[in-house]
Amino acid sequence: MGPLFRNSGFPLYHEAMLFVRMRPQQRQASFEATFTAARSALSSGLQALAYYERAGLVKRVTPLSKEAPHYASRMLVSSVRNARVMPELLGAPGNEAEGWSASALNLSAAMDERTPGGAASLLELASAADVQQLQLGLAGDPSVASVSRVPLRYLTAKKPRNPSKASAVGRERSAAAPPPSHTMWNLRKINWQEARDLNGFNDASEIKVGVLDTGIDAGHPDLKDQVAGYIYEHPDLPGASSDQDLIGHGTHVAGTIAATINNDVGINGISRASIHAWKIFDDRPDLLTHPDGTAEFAYFVDPVMYLRALLDCVDQGIDVINLSIGGGGAPDPTESAAFEALLANGSTIVAAMGNERRDGSPISYPAAMPGVIAVGATNLQDRITNFSNRGNHITIAAPGDAIWSTLPTYPGQIGWRAERGPDGHWWQGKAAIRETDYDAWPGTSMAAPHVAAAAALYIANGGKRDPAAIRSALTASADKVPAMGEQDFTPDFGYGRLNLERLIAGIGTND
């Protein structure tokens, strides 16, 4: 059994980061004039930011937009990871880095016509102690639309349930053998074959499903024919991001949605949807300390990669988006605006409820955001799993326990043990090695892609490409399992457990 990804009790926000959204500013007749205007007299909050920069307290300013000509990350102080690294300034004339933090925000406001709600930039400070005071200063600036803390979104994992299988760093785990595809319990439970046997059934090969996750093994023999796009590179960001899915989570999610059907290889996916993958994690684990004094090196969602992916989904008209991520921090205005734009554009957003049931089912976002289809996890007995979060914002439940799916064909890890070094600091220790090729994983992360694939099939078979209509169809067709106690809705199951056959068969009858 694979890892269970949980984030209960972990920090809600990045410690030393702010998202700053600027009000639109007048664009000059030429870029040179716009550039000059950005460097001219600064308003009160931006003057405070410039002061912080002169004091060496501003680490980096990264515009969210990739479209404006100023697209570049500006390292304004030496990296805290390596004091020998010299400050760098990319995308601006000359080598003079001083005074660029406030000007970058002004230039973004004049050039970025793409980001919903206004031009946004990620502001990274050298110390978390300076965040609150600078946030107050920027909030009072008339040129600033909003300034907010940056919520953390997680895929933190417990150790594999069978620790004897863990091995030293660099040693591969043996590939797990999935069961015959026709015996996959999750597909039988949602009446997958019965849905496929309906007259005129369409496999959704023309429907675009976005998987925003840890990446994807685009060369996996069970996925290579289904991956239509993969974005992972961000040259301006400090964390290197390769095309590899080191953790394997995104590859597992993608396999449930669209592993090639009946190819005598591995498993069957639920649909033949066109997978468009965005890697929203870098390859660099971050230290995460726990209240009990222990620690681990885990992978967090990179906030810029995540928001750029959401905006790409708007631009590309992605039909369905799967978000098997979560965190307790309330969405910042930029994230909320991106979700509003997606929903207005007809994209259906599916998100995992979270795996913290034993910790009181804390609210997890984006599952709790308006318009999102929030998914809980059920087991073979059609009961809610002992980890699946409950809440009144849940929409539907789907199989999410011991779900067999694809994993990268190359080695990787879900995290690293943290060990105290001789100097008292935490050092990266032994890796929690994952399986390769295939494995059975638990989690609401595994339940959500069942519903994302179902939404794609609903559209492909004549249903409305409308998030509200898809939500209504899912809830109307869901099975009221015995554990619901004859209720139409419960905070555990939502409106019931996914029934794909009833969903497809009911198209046109409930419109």
C-alpha positions, 0 to 999 in steps of 0.5 A: 500500500502506498503513502497517505498524503495528509497536511493536518497541523501544518502551516497555513501560509508561506512564512516570508511571502506576499502576493501583491496585486496592483491596480491597472496603470496607464500604458504609455506610447512605447515600452521605453516610456512605460519603463521610465514611468515605472521607475518614476515617483513611487506611492507610499506603500511602494516607497516602503517596499523600496526602503525594505529593499535598500535594507536587504530585506527583499529577496525576490520579486516574481511577476505572475504573468508570463506574457509581459516583456518584463517576465523575469525573476529578480533576486535582490539579495543573496540566496539564503540557501547559499550565501556565496550566490551573488544577487541576480537581475534578469530581464532588465537593462544593465547589471544594477539590481538596486531599486527594482522591487517597487518598479517591477510592480509598477511595470507589471501593472502597466503591462499585464493585461492577462491576470484576472483581477489585476497584475500580481507578483510574488514578493519574497522577503528575507525574513518572516518577521518583516511580513506583517509590517510591510503588508500593512504598508502596501495595503494602504497604498492607493496603487495596490489592489490587494496584498495577502499572505500566500496559502500553502498547498500540500502533498505531504506524506506519511511514511510507506505503511510497510517501512521494511520495504524502504531502501537507501537513497538511489536504490530502486523499489521493485515494480508492483504488479497490478491486478487484471484490469477487469477485476479493478474494484473501483471500476466495477463499483462505479459501473464503468463497464456498464457505462461503456456498453451504453449505445453511442458511448463516447470515450472523451478523447476530444475532451481536455482534462487538466492535471495540476500536480507533481508532474507526469511520466509522459513516456509511461507505456500506459499514458504516452498516447493520452498526454497531449501537453505537459508544462514544467519549465519555469526558467525564472524561478529559483527551484529547478523543475525537471520533466520528471514526476519524482513523487509520482502523485501526478502520474497516479492521478493521470492514470485513473483518469486516462490510462490507455484502455484495453491495451493489455498493459497495466490498468484501465483508465476511466476515459480516453480523455486528453491529458494536459499536465502542469507540474506545480511542484519544483524538485527541491524538498522543503524543511517542514518541522512538526510541533512534536519536535520532529521534522521532514523534507517534503514537497509543497505546491509552488505558488507561482507555478500553480497560479500560472497553470490555472491561468494557462487552463483559462487560456487553453479552454481546459474542460475539466481540471483535477486538483488533488491538492489541499491546504487550510489557508484561505485562498488569496485574491489572485487564486480566487480570481483565477477560479472565478475566471475558470468557472466563467469560462465553462471549466469544471474544477474537481478537488480532493476533500483532504485526508485529515478525518482523524484530526477533525476534518479541517477545511481544505482548499481548493475543495471548499472554494465556491463552484468546486466539486469536492470529492470524498473517498469510499472503500470497497464496502461503500463506506467512507474511509477512515481518512476522508474529510467530512464537511457540508461543502462536499459534493460527491464521493468516489472510490479512494482506498487501495486504488491501483494506477500508474507510477513513473517507470523511473525511481523517485521518493515521496519525501525525505527524513530530516536528521539533526546534523552535528551543528544542530541544524536539520539535514536531508536524510533517508528518502521514502522511496516509492514504487515504480510502474504501478501501485495501489494508493489511498486518499481523496487524491485518488477519489477526485480523478474518478469524478474528473474523468466522469465529468469529461465523459459527461461532456463527451456524451452530450452533456452541457459543458457547464460546471453547474450542470455537471455538478447537478448531473453528478449529484442526481445520478449518485448512488445513495449507499446504505451507509448514508442511512437513506438520507439524500445528503450527508457531510461524509458522502455528499449526495452519494457515491459516483455511478458512471452508468447512471450519469451517462444514461441520464444525459438529456433527461435532467436538463 
